[in-house]
């Protein structure tokens, strides 16, 4: 993650986050010791230059926008869906191997 800077005004920070999200750039807000000041980060390093360009020109075309809602969902679950899909695929593979070995044993 790369920092876009610190913001003392939560309304300004929310406006920037909304703008970047609307352009497909997910951000993360890290609140400081005093909740009135926070640092805003671009979550995907490759989008940092695009984020700066959007802040200068809201019509800037982002090179690789992402679905921000999906990105945030994945971040909250820690990619759990991907892990579960991989686990199911591994289980199916192991069951097939066991079935082949059992069949080979009984029909040998």
N, C-alpha and C positions, 0 to 999 in steps of 0.2 A: 504494500500500500504506500502511496505517496501523498504527502500532505499538501492540501490547497491553502492551508493557513489557519489562523485562529480567528474566531469571531466572538465578539462580546454581545452581540445582539441576536437572540434566538430567532426572531422573526426573519432577519436577514439570512441567517443560516438555513432556516427552513425553506426560504425562497430559492436559495442556491441549490439545495438538495432536490427540491421539486423540479427545477429547471434541468438539472443534470439527469435526473431519473427520466424525465420526459424525452430525453435525447438518447436513452439507453446506457447511461453511465451510473452504475451503482456507487454509492458513497457510504462512508461510516463516520459517525459523529462520536468523538471521544470527549466526554465532559471532563473538565478539570476539577480540581479540589472544590472550587466554588462553582456551582452549577450554572452560573451566569456566563461562563466562558468555555468554549469548546473548540476543538480542532477538527477540521473536516478533512477526510482522506478519500482519495479515489481508490476503490477496492481493487481494480484491475490495472496494474502498472502500465500496460500497453495503451490504456485510455487516458493517461495523464495529459498528454499534449492536446488531445481532443477536448478534454475538460477545460483546459486553459483557453482554448479557442472558442468554446461555447460561451465561456464567461465574457469574452470580448465581443463575440457575435453570436447571439442565441440561434441564428439561422445556420450556423456552421454544420456541415454534414459530417457526422461521426463515422469513422471508417468501419468500426465493428461494434455496432450497438448490440446490447443484450437485453433480454427480458428481465428487467430489474426485479419484478415480483418473484419470478422463478429463481433468480440468483439469491435473493434474500431468503426464500424458502429453503433452498439447498444449504445456505450458510447456517440457518437455524437448526436444521436436522443433521448437520455435519456430513452431508452426502449419504445419509442412512439409506435412502432409496437405492443408490448405486451399490452399496455394500450388500443390501438384501438381494438385489437382482443377481449379483455375482455369487452369493452364497447359494441361491436356488439353482443356478446353472451348475455349480460345482456338485451339489447334492445329486442332481439328475445325472451328471456324468458318472459319479461314483456308483449310483444305482445301476446304470447301464453296464459298467465294468463288472460289478458283482453278478449281475444277471448273466453276462457272457461267461464268466468263470464257472458259475454254477451249472449252466447248460453244458459247458465243455466237460465238466466233471461227471455229470450224470449220463451223458451220451458218449463218453469215451470208452 
